[in-house]
Each structure stands twice: as C-alpha cells, then as structure tokens.
Amino acid sequence: MIAFFVKRPVATSMLFAAVLLLGSISLARLKVSLFPDIVFPKLTVLTPYANVAPEEIENLVTRPIEDAVSSVNGVKKIVSRSQEGLSIVEVSLEWGASLDLATINIRQKVDLTRSVLPQDTGKSIIVKFDPSADPVITMIARPVDIPFKNLRDYVDKNVRPFMERINGVASISILGGYHREIQVNVDSEKLYGYGISLDQIIQSLSSANFNFPAGNVKKGD
C-alpha cells in the first residue's frame, strides 16, 4: 500500500488535497453550540395523591407504577421517590431508544394501573428529561445577622428581585429554608363520630383563608 502511493506522487498529492478540501468544507458547515440539544433517554412519571404520607404513597402508588413500567421494552433502570402528596418514578432507557414510543408505551402501562390505584389519585404526568431546564448557576445563602428561620423570606424579598433584573436571567428558583405555616392536627375518631370528612375540613380552611387587595403601598420618593 505504501509503495503504491510512493510510486504515484501526483495522485497522492491530489488525493491529499481533496481530503483537505472536503475537510475544510465540512468544518465550515459544522454546527457549534454552547448548549447543544442533547436527548437523554430518561422519562419521569409524576403521580399526585394529595394529603397522603410518603409511606402510603410508596405502597399504594409508587410500587404499582414501578411494576407496570418495568415491563416496557427498553427500560434499563428505575429509580423512585415518594414524598408527601407525590409519587416520582424516574425511568432510564437504553441509548438509542425512541422516547416518543417509550412515552406511549409507559402511558399505556400507567393507565392500566388506574384500576389498582386509590380513587383519589391524580392523573399521572410523564415528563421527558430536559437538561436545559437545569439551573446554570447555583448559589447558597447563609444567615449572618438574621435568624435562619427568616433566611428564605429575606432571600425571596431582597435577593430574588435584584437577580431577576440582571440581563439574561430567565428565572430563579429558591429551595430550602422554612415556610411560615400553620399546622392543623385532626382527630380522625372525632371526625368519624361527627360524620365529617377530611375534604370538608380542607374546604372550610380554604374558604376561610384568602388574599384580597387592601390598598396601595408607596415606597420611596
């Protein structure tokens, strides 16, 4: 092979020049992106079940959905989390698998589990993994002159507005800290004795607590 090119220097030079020319054309047409669109073979099944503890969601919602989804062709790994009021099942697929087809198949399997799920369970939502939705910058706030319980409220009222005014910032999410809340402990035996359901308690609290405008507040000159 080497002797063939040595004996034909003109043909070798022309072939080398053609390779350089085609390479230059391909390089000029090659798309370059700081954040290229990458499709990850990953889906998340979100199933709401309001006002239910994580342990119950794990047994009543998450496990049936896991069993149903595991039979879908192309599923590589399943990771689930159960938190208060929500079941999260993350499904990783084999590379090269069609996300659209997998979404249809998983939707069919999840819909079939509706008969074994509690009646109050909300409709499952299937979300495709989008790396562009992840935060570009993550900042950590630590309290110095304020109590830790007031840190989230301080960041929300003082830091968030400042950051949102920066050019190029699309959105800001705040995680962690304490939310001010009022907990209502219900005696289930007394509720049953009075013939009152938990939904009635929730509706009564919602109707008694609402926001309405009370006037204007002027700040500064």
GROMACS elastic network, one bead per residue, 0.5 to 0.9 nm:
[ bonds ]
;  ai    aj funct       b0    kb
    1     4     6  0.52087   500
    1     5     6  0.68646   500
    1     6     6  0.89282   500
    2     5     6  0.54537   500
    2     6     6  0.62482   500
    2     7     6  0.87644   500
    3     7     6  0.60922   500
    3     8     6  0.86156   500
    4     7     6  0.55202   500
    4     8     6  0.65271   500
    5     8     6  0.51362   500
    5     9     6  0.63375   500
    5    10     6  0.89775   500
    5    11     6  0.76576   500
    5    12     6  0.57883   500
    6     9     6  0.59124   500
    6    12     6  0.79399   500
    8    11     6  0.55572   500
    8    12     6  0.61952   500
    8    13     6  0.87317   500
    9    13     6  0.60425   500
    9    14     6  0.85992   500
   10    13     6  0.51571   500
   10    14     6  0.62446   500
   10    15     6  0.86224   500
   11    14     6  0.51156   500
   11    15     6  0.61000   500
   11    16     6  0.85505   500
   12    15     6  0.51281   500
   12    16     6  0.61202   500
   12    17     6  0.85655   500
   13    16     6  0.50915   500
   13    17     6  0.60927   500
   13    18     6  0.85792   500
   14    17     6  0.50425   500
   14    18     6  0.61225   500
   14    19     6  0.86554   500
   15    18     6  0.50683   500
   15    19     6  0.62691   500
   15    20     6  0.87113   500
   16    19     6  0.51464   500
   16    20     6  0.63071   500
   16    21     6  0.86648   500
   17    20     6  0.50770   500
   17    21     6  0.61070   500
   17    22     6  0.86396   500
   18    21     6  0.50224   500
   18    22     6  0.61204   500
   18    23     6  0.84051   500
   19    22     6  0.52496   500
   19    23     6  0.59929   500
   19    24     6  0.85486   500
   20    23     6  0.50293   500
   20    24     6  0.60810   500
   20    25     6  0.86525   500
   21    24     6  0.51674   500
   21    25     6  0.63020   500
   21    26     6  0.86634   500
   22    25     6  0.51440   500
   22    26     6  0.61344   500
   22    27     6  0.85415   500
   23    26     6  0.51091   500
   23    27     6  0.60452   500
   23    28     6  0.86056   500
   24    27     6  0.50792   500
   24    28     6  0.62090   500
   24    29     6  0.87444   500
   25    28     6  0.52059   500
   25    29     6  0.64078   500
   25    30     6  0.86720   500
   26    29     6  0.51840   500
   26    30     6  0.60050   500
   27    30     6  0.50529   500
   27    31     6  0.85406   500
   28    31     6  0.82939   500
   32    35     6  0.89556   500
   32    36     6  0.78329   500
   33    36     6  0.51514   500
   33    37     6  0.85887   500
   35    38     6  0.86560   500
   35   132     6  0.78552   500
   37   131     6  0.85734   500
   37   132     6  0.80551   500
   38   130     6  0.82871   500
   38   131     6  0.76696   500
   38   132     6  0.88805   500
   39    42     6  0.85854   500
   39    99     6  0.87206   500
   39   129     6  0.79049   500
   39   130     6  0.75315   500
   39   131     6  0.84292   500
   40    43     6  0.87196   500
   40    92     6  0.86862   500
   40    93     6  0.86541   500
   40    95     6  0.79269   500
   40    99     6  0.86931   500
   40   128     6  0.83570   500
   40   129     6  0.64479   500
   40   130     6  0.75445   500
   40   131     6  0.81200   500
   41    91     6  0.84703   500
   41    92     6  0.60220   500
   41    93     6  0.50793   500
   41    94     6  0.66693   500
   41    95     6  0.61503   500
   41    96     6  0.75907   500
   41    97     6  0.68039   500
   41    98     6  0.78834   500
   41    99     6  0.64151   500
   41   128     6  0.82277   500
   41   129     6  0.75831   500
   42    90     6  0.72183   500
   42    91     6  0.56543   500
   42    93     6  0.58813   500
   42    94     6  0.88906   500
   42    99     6  0.78197   500
   42   127     6  0.87725   500
   42   128     6  0.63108   500
   42   129     6  0.54768   500
   42   130     6  0.88894   500
   43    89     6  0.84025   500
   43    90     6  0.59185   500
   43    91     6  0.51208   500
   43    92     6  0.65353   500
   43    93     6  0.80584   500
   43    99     6  0.80027   500
   43   102     6  0.86182   500
   43   103     6  0.76147   500
   43   126     6  0.66736   500
   43   127     6  0.56743   500
   43   129     6  0.57337   500
   44    88     6  0.68660   500
   44    89     6  0.56158   500
   44    91     6  0.59583   500
   44    92     6  0.86792   500
   44   125     6  0.80169   500
   44   126     6  0.55884   500
   44   127     6  0.51141   500
   44   128     6  0.64366   500
   44   129     6  0.72047   500
   45    65     6  0.86047   500
   45    87     6  0.78834   500
   45    88     6  0.58510   500
   45    89     6  0.50259   500
   45    90     6  0.63451   500
   45    91     6  0.78034   500
   45   106     6  0.87789   500
   45   107     6  0.89893   500
   45   110     6  0.87623   500
   45   124     6  0.64234   500
   45   125     6  0.56581   500
   45   127     6  0.64817   500
   46    86     6  0.69959   500
   46    87     6  0.57888   500
   46    89     6  0.66276   500
   46    90     6  0.87209   500
   46   123     6  0.85517   500
   46   124     6  0.54594   500
   46   125     6  0.50399   500
   46   126     6  0.63437   500
   46   127     6  0.77510   500
   47    61     6  0.77690   500
   47    62     6  0.83177   500
   47    85     6  0.85898   500
   47    86     6  0.57688   500
   47    87     6  0.50287   500
   47    88     6  0.66668   500
   47    89     6  0.85409   500
   47   121     6  0.73129   500
   47   122     6  0.61949   500
   47   123     6  0.62894   500
   47   125     6  0.64047   500
   47   126     6  0.88839   500
   48    85     6  0.57120   500
   48    87     6  0.62352   500
   48    88     6  0.88128   500
   48   121     6  0.61810   500
   48   122     6  0.50673   500
   48   123     6  0.71619   500
   48   124     6  0.71068   500
   48   125     6  0.88583   500
   49    52     6  0.62513   500
   49    57     6  0.73085   500
   49    61     6  0.83133   500
   49    84     6  0.81672   500
   49    86     6  0.56483   500
   49    87     6  0.75757   500
   49   118     6  0.86374   500
   49   120     6  0.67154   500
   49   122     6  0.59032   500
   50    53     6  0.89095   500
   50    84     6  0.76658   500
   50    86     6  0.72079   500
   50   120     6  0.80019   500
   50   121     6  0.75675   500
   50   122     6  0.81050   500
   51    84     6  0.68309   500
   51    85     6  0.53494   500
   52    55     6  0.83854   500
   52    56     6  0.66139   500
   52    57     6  0.66545   500
   52    83     6  0.87307   500
   52    84     6  0.58260   500
   52    85     6  0.52125   500
   52    86     6  0.82625   500
   53    56     6  0.55388   500
   53    57     6  0.64031   500
   53    58     6  0.87799   500
   53    82     6  0.87046   500
   53    83     6  0.71290   500
   53    85     6  0.67397   500
   54    57     6  0.50478   500
   54    58     6  0.60610   500
   54    59     6  0.87653   500
   54    81     6  0.87807   500
   54    82     6  0.52118   500
   54    85     6  0.72139   500
   54    86     6  0.78476   500
   54    87     6  0.82508   500
   55    58     6  0.51409   500
   55    59     6  0.65078   500
   55    60     6  0.86314   500
   55    82     6  0.74145   500
   55    83     6  0.81600   500
   55    84     6  0.85466   500
   56    59     6  0.52608   500
   56    60     6  0.58010   500
   56    61     6  0.78303   500
   56    82     6  0.87862   500
   57    60     6  0.52053   500
   57    61     6  0.51343   500
   57    62     6  0.61894   500
   57    63     6  0.85726   500
   57    82     6  0.61376   500
   57    83     6  0.74604   500
   57    84     6  0.76549   500
   57    85     6  0.74504   500
   57    86     6  0.72250   500
   57    87     6  0.64194   500
   58    61     6  0.58621   500
   58    63     6  0.61135   500
   58    64     6  0.89518   500
   58    80     6  0.89078   500
   58    81     6  0.78900   500
   58    82     6  0.55533   500
   58    83     6  0.83339   500
   58    87     6  0.72912   500
   59    62     6  0.63669   500
   59    63     6  0.58226   500
   59    64     6  0.78236   500
   60    63     6  0.68374   500
   60    64     6  0.70125   500
   60   116     6  0.83653   500
   60   117     6  0.63470   500
   60   118     6  0.71069   500
   61    64     6  0.57482   500
   61    65     6  0.63795   500
   61    66     6  0.87616   500
   61    82     6  0.88400   500
   61    87     6  0.67550   500
   61   116     6  0.87096   500
   61   117     6  0.60675   500
   61   118     6  0.77819   500
   61   121     6  0.81140   500
   62    65     6  0.53009   500
   62    66     6  0.61244   500
   62    67     6  0.87396   500
   62    80     6  0.71909   500
   62    81     6  0.78375   500
   62    82     6  0.69393   500
   62    87     6  0.57094   500
   62    88     6  0.72738   500
   62    89     6  0.70312   500
   63    67     6  0.61898   500
   63    68     6  0.86299   500
   63    80     6  0.87109   500
   64    67     6  0.51870   500
   64    68     6  0.62702   500
   64    69     6  0.86880   500
   64   110     6  0.87822   500
   64   113     6  0.68088   500
   64   116     6  0.77534   500
   64   117     6  0.77090   500
   65    68     6  0.50981   500
   65    69     6  0.60413   500
   65    70     6  0.84617   500
   65    89     6  0.77459   500
   65   109     6  0.80882   500
   65   110     6  0.61788   500
   65   113     6  0.67678   500
   66    69     6  0.52413   500
   66    70     6  0.59795   500
   66    71     6  0.89969   500
   66    78     6  0.73743   500
   66    79     6  0.87050   500
   66    80     6  0.78659   500
   66    89     6  0.70584   500
   67    70     6  0.54002   500
   67    71     6  0.71630   500
   68    71     6  0.59928   500
   68    72     6  0.77067   500
   68   106     6  0.81406   500
   68   109     6  0.56147   500
   68   110     6  0.65451   500
   68   112     6  0.81787   500
   68   113     6  0.71243   500
   69    72     6  0.55706   500
   69    75     6  0.80018   500
   69    78     6  0.84876   500
   69    91     6  0.80345   500
   69   105     6  0.85847   500
   69   106     6  0.59427   500
   69   107     6  0.88631   500
   69   109     6  0.62355   500
   69   110     6  0.70547   500
   70    73     6  0.81922   500
   70    75     6  0.65460   500
   70    76     6  0.86654   500
   70    77     6  0.83666   500
   70    78     6  0.74567   500
   70    91     6  0.86393   500
   71    74     6  0.88918   500
   71    75     6  0.77245   500
   71   109     6  0.85044   500
   72    75     6  0.60479   500
   72   102     6  0.76555   500
   72   105     6  0.66556   500
   72   106     6  0.66787   500
   72   109     6  0.79011   500
   73    76     6  0.89430   500
   73    93     6  0.88186   500
   73   102     6  0.79470   500
   73   105     6  0.84692   500
   74    92     6  0.87328   500
   74    93     6  0.55566   500
   74    94     6  0.55742   500
   74    95     6  0.88258   500
   74    97     6  0.66205   500
   74   102     6  0.79014   500
   75    78     6  0.77237   500
   75    91     6  0.68567   500
   75    92     6  0.61220   500
   75    94     6  0.63841   500
   75    97     6  0.89923   500
   75   102     6  0.86420   500
   76    91     6  0.76186   500
   76    92     6  0.55196   500
   76    94     6  0.56876   500
   77    90     6  0.82419   500
   77    91     6  0.60226   500
   77    92     6  0.50123   500
   77    93     6  0.68981   500
   77    94     6  0.88147   500
   78    89     6  0.69500   500
   78    90     6  0.56905   500
   78    92     6  0.62369   500
   78    93     6  0.89737   500
   79    88     6  0.84091   500
   79    89     6  0.59549   500
   79    90     6  0.51062   500
   79    91     6  0.66456   500
   79    92     6  0.83188   500
   80    87     6  0.76514   500
   80    88     6  0.55263   500
   80    90     6  0.58485   500
   80    91     6  0.85184   500
   81    86     6  0.85764   500
   81    87     6  0.62827   500
   81    88     6  0.50720   500
   81    89     6  0.64311   500
   81    90     6  0.83776   500
   82    85     6  0.82184   500
   82    86     6  0.62349   500
   82    88     6  0.61016   500
   82    89     6  0.84699   500
   83    86     6  0.54212   500
   83    87     6  0.64267   500
   83    88     6  0.80501   500
   84    87     6  0.82166   500
   93    96     6  0.84123   500
   93    97     6  0.65437   500
   93    98     6  0.89000   500
   93    99     6  0.83845   500
   93   102     6  0.83681   500
   94    97     6  0.56505   500
   95    98     6  0.87719   500
   96    99     6  0.88017   500
   97   100     6  0.89343   500
   97   101     6  0.82087   500
   97   102     6  0.75441   500
   98   101     6  0.53462   500
   98   102     6  0.60738   500
   98   103     6  0.85139   500
   99   103     6  0.59022   500
   99   104     6  0.85877   500
   99   128     6  0.79017   500
  100   103     6  0.51103   500
  100   104     6  0.64063   500
  100   105     6  0.87803   500
  101   104     6  0.51853   500
  101   105     6  0.62628   500
  101   106     6  0.86021   500
  102   105     6  0.50695   500
  102   106     6  0.59586   500
  102   107     6  0.83309   500
  103   106     6  0.51929   500
  103   107     6  0.59479   500
  103   108     6  0.85744   500
  103   126     6  0.72069   500
  103   127     6  0.87003   500
  103   128     6  0.83981   500
  104   107     6  0.50907   500
  104   108     6  0.62574   500
  104   109     6  0.87569   500
  105   108     6  0.51657   500
  105   109     6  0.63318   500
  105   110     6  0.86770   500
  106   109     6  0.50471   500
  106   110     6  0.60300   500
  106   111     6  0.84540   500
  106   126     6  0.83433   500
  107   110     6  0.51298   500
  107   111     6  0.60342   500
  107   112     6  0.86014   500
  107   124     6  0.84390   500
  107   125     6  0.86878   500
  107   126     6  0.74242   500
  108   111     6  0.51772   500
  108   112     6  0.63285   500
  108   113     6  0.89752   500
  109   112     6  0.51862   500
  109   113     6  0.66987   500
  110   113     6  0.52344   500
  110   114     6  0.69633   500
  110   124     6  0.74980   500
  111   114     6  0.54313   500
  111   115     6  0.82931   500
  111   123     6  0.87456   500
  111   124     6  0.82298   500
  112   115     6  0.66772   500
  112   116     6  0.84552   500
  113   116     6  0.55222   500
  113   117     6  0.64071   500
  114   117     6  0.51366   500
  114   118     6  0.78685   500
  114   119     6  0.81462   500
  114   121     6  0.85113   500
  114   123     6  0.87222   500
  115   118     6  0.80307   500
  115   119     6  0.83359   500
  116   119     6  0.86939   500
  117   120     6  0.84082   500
  117   121     6  0.68068   500
  118   121     6  0.55459   500
  119   122     6  0.83122   500
  121   124     6  0.85612   500
  127   130     6  0.87246   500
  129   133     6  0.86272   500
  130   133     6  0.56409   500
  130   134     6  0.75962   500
  131   134     6  0.55114   500
  131   135     6  0.89284   500
  132   135     6  0.78909   500
  132   136     6  0.85765   500
  133   136     6  0.87489   500
  135   138     6  0.66355   500
  135   172     6  0.84881   500
  135   173     6  0.86370   500
  141   151     6  0.79221   500
  141   152     6  0.87963   500
  141   155     6  0.79292   500
  142   148     6  0.79805   500
  142   151     6  0.76662   500
  143   146     6  0.57210   500
  143   147     6  0.65742   500
  143   148     6  0.57964   500
  143   150     6  0.85940   500
  143   151     6  0.62098   500
  144   147     6  0.78567   500
  144   148     6  0.86260   500
  146   149     6  0.83617   500
  146   150     6  0.66900   500
  146   151     6  0.69338   500
  146   154     6  0.87457   500
  147   150     6  0.55062   500
  147   151     6  0.66842   500
  148   151     6  0.51339   500
  148   152     6  0.80708   500
  148   177     6  0.76408   500
  148   178     6  0.82369   500
  149   152     6  0.72721   500
  149   153     6  0.83521   500
  149   177     6  0.67950   500
  149   178     6  0.56320   500
  149   179     6  0.82644   500
  149   180     6  0.88458   500
  150   153     6  0.54811   500
  150   154     6  0.61944   500
  150   155     6  0.87896   500
  150   177     6  0.80532   500
  150   178     6  0.73638   500
  150   179     6  0.89151   500
  151   154     6  0.51006   500
  151   155     6  0.61973   500
  151   156     6  0.85831   500
  151   177     6  0.66317   500
  151   178     6  0.78271   500
  152   155     6  0.51758   500
  152   156     6  0.60930   500
  152   157     6  0.86484   500
  152   174     6  0.78151   500
  152   175     6  0.83570   500
  152   176     6  0.73645   500
  152   177     6  0.51302   500
  152   178     6  0.63919   500
  152   179     6  0.76731   500
  153   156     6  0.50899   500
  153   157     6  0.61764   500
  153   158     6  0.84551   500
  153   177     6  0.84130   500
  153   178     6  0.82021   500
  153   179     6  0.80568   500
  154   157     6  0.53116   500
  154   158     6  0.58037   500
  154   159     6  0.73448   500
  155   158     6  0.53641   500
  155   160     6  0.61530   500
  155   161     6  0.89970   500
  155   174     6  0.82602   500
  156   159     6  0.61185   500
  156   160     6  0.52503   500
  156   161     6  0.76199   500
  156   174     6  0.75533   500
  157   160     6  0.63984   500
  157   161     6  0.68352   500
  158   161     6  0.61205   500
  158   162     6  0.68053   500
  159   162     6  0.53366   500
  159   163     6  0.62498   500
  159   164     6  0.86861   500
  160   163     6  0.51728   500
  160   164     6  0.60648   500
  160   165     6  0.87884   500
  160   172     6  0.71031   500
  160   173     6  0.87617   500
  160   174     6  0.85697   500
  161   164     6  0.51711   500
  161   165     6  0.65198   500
  162   165     6  0.55175   500
  162   166     6  0.71772   500
  163   166     6  0.54907   500
  163   167     6  0.89762   500
  163   169     6  0.74520   500
  163   172     6  0.79191   500
  164   167     6  0.79577   500
  164   168     6  0.88402   500
  164   169     6  0.60783   500
  164   170     6  0.75638   500
  164   171     6  0.70393   500
  164   172     6  0.71772   500
  165   168     6  0.87603   500
  165   169     6  0.75464   500
  166   169     6  0.58877   500
  167   170     6  0.86044   500
  169   172     6  0.77638   500
  174   177     6  0.87310   500
  176   179     6  0.88915   500
  178   181     6  0.89099   500
  186   189     6  0.89135   500
  186   190     6  0.84282   500
  186   191     6  0.77667   500
  186   198     6  0.84192   500
  186   201     6  0.88923   500
  187   190     6  0.55211   500
  187   191     6  0.63063   500
  187   192     6  0.88020   500
  188   191     6  0.50224   500
  188   192     6  0.61994   500
  188   193     6  0.86096   500
  188   197     6  0.89486   500
  188   198     6  0.85174   500
  189   192     6  0.51587   500
  189   193     6  0.61907   500
  189   194     6  0.87659   500
  190   194     6  0.61620   500
  190   195     6  0.83898   500
  190   196     6  0.84963   500
  191   194     6  0.52700   500
  191   195     6  0.59700   500
  191   196     6  0.50303   500
  191   197     6  0.65818   500
  191   198     6  0.78394   500
  192   196     6  0.61594   500
  192   197     6  0.74070   500
  193   196     6  0.77845   500
  196   199     6  0.84140   500
  196   200     6  0.66486   500
  196   201     6  0.77286   500
  197   200     6  0.53744   500
  197   201     6  0.68271   500
  198   201     6  0.51388   500
  198   202     6  0.63760   500
  198   203     6  0.87318   500
  199   202     6  0.50577   500
  199   203     6  0.61436   500
  199   204     6  0.85774   500
  200   203     6  0.50814   500
  200   204     6  0.60999   500
  200   205     6  0.86292   500
  201   204     6  0.51564   500
  201   205     6  0.62642   500
  201   206     6  0.86167   500
  202   205     6  0.52195   500
  202   206     6  0.61182   500
  202   207     6  0.86399   500
  203   206     6  0.50436   500
  203   207     6  0.60932   500
  203   208     6  0.85634   500
  204   207     6  0.52537   500
  204   208     6  0.62032   500
  204   209     6  0.87496   500
  205   208     6  0.51842   500
  205   209     6  0.62560   500
  206   209     6  0.53643   500
  206   210     6  0.71553   500
  207   210     6  0.69397   500
  213   216     6  0.83702   500
  218   221     6  0.82058   500
